[in-house]
Amino acid sequence: MRIAVCGSIANDHLMTFPGRFSDQLVADQLHTVSLSFLVDGLNIRRGGVGANIAFGMGQLGVRPILVGAAGEDFEEYRAWLERHGVDTESVHISEVAHTARFVCTTDADNNQIGSFYTGAMTEARNIELKYVADRAGRLDLVLIGADDPEGMMRHTEECRARGIPFAADYSQQIARMDGEGIRALTDGATYLFSNEYEKELIEAKTGWSDEEVLQRVGTRVTTLGKNGARIDRAGEEPILVGCAEEKQKADPTGVGDAFRAGFLSALVWGVGLERAAQVGCMLATLVIETVGTQEYELKRVHFMERFTKAYGHDAATEVRSHLG
């Protein structure tokens, strides 16, 4: 099973300011703000939902095809992903723009001031999935994650036209989309991924009820935070999967991407939906225990010990033989 992961590729520059932003703001001078903050720390992290998901799949021994746009500064990032099992040959390299970048400063009260530079991400719309499929031999599923909105629409339309199954996963981009756009990206999806809040927003913006959504997609996967995940299919009882016990909460960033990586990898292995959600929840637990979206290390024995404790020996026996 060949899966292409379409989504953003970005670098995160995260800084910490030891004071409080509010102490630097003068109420009657907010219309002329000109401030510079001397920061204590700088962390540069690899990110972007497409790259995060592909990285997780690579960690699980599945070689996904990453489809997205980056700048000429991508080579070090490319080498990192290739070393961790990701096919990056279908990443479009811009001749004029840098890789997308998020620059954020956090103060002592966890308030944040950030800027997002889309950069090369806007060129994702220029990628044709036909050439990705031709190079890979075929595509069995395309995950369409948060990316350049026009690119997301184009990839969805091409999947429909070419009869390629696709998974809708617009996550962060849902805030800027209207009902018409969400309906266009959802209708006919083999899988629809969202969290609880996005689920309600999808229904509010589209005007579709939960039942109507299930009539338009094959499988609806909703992550429930600390409560795990729920899988719904029309006419069937829902599948509920809990989270594995976590050792600590270090950083929640990228947890949803890790769940998708585990879920999609399990689909490649050919296990059922319940097992897929369990693998997703286990991988998400590893990520929340680590600072950074791609900083965790998956050790097979350790992963299976914790998976067995969380989901039982029968589940572990089914998964163990597939884990690379």
Order of alpha helices (4+ residues) and beta strands (2+ residues): beta-beta-beta-alpha-beta-alpha-beta-beta-beta-alpha-beta-alpha-beta-alpha-beta-alpha-alpha-beta-beta-beta-alpha-alpha-alpha-alpha
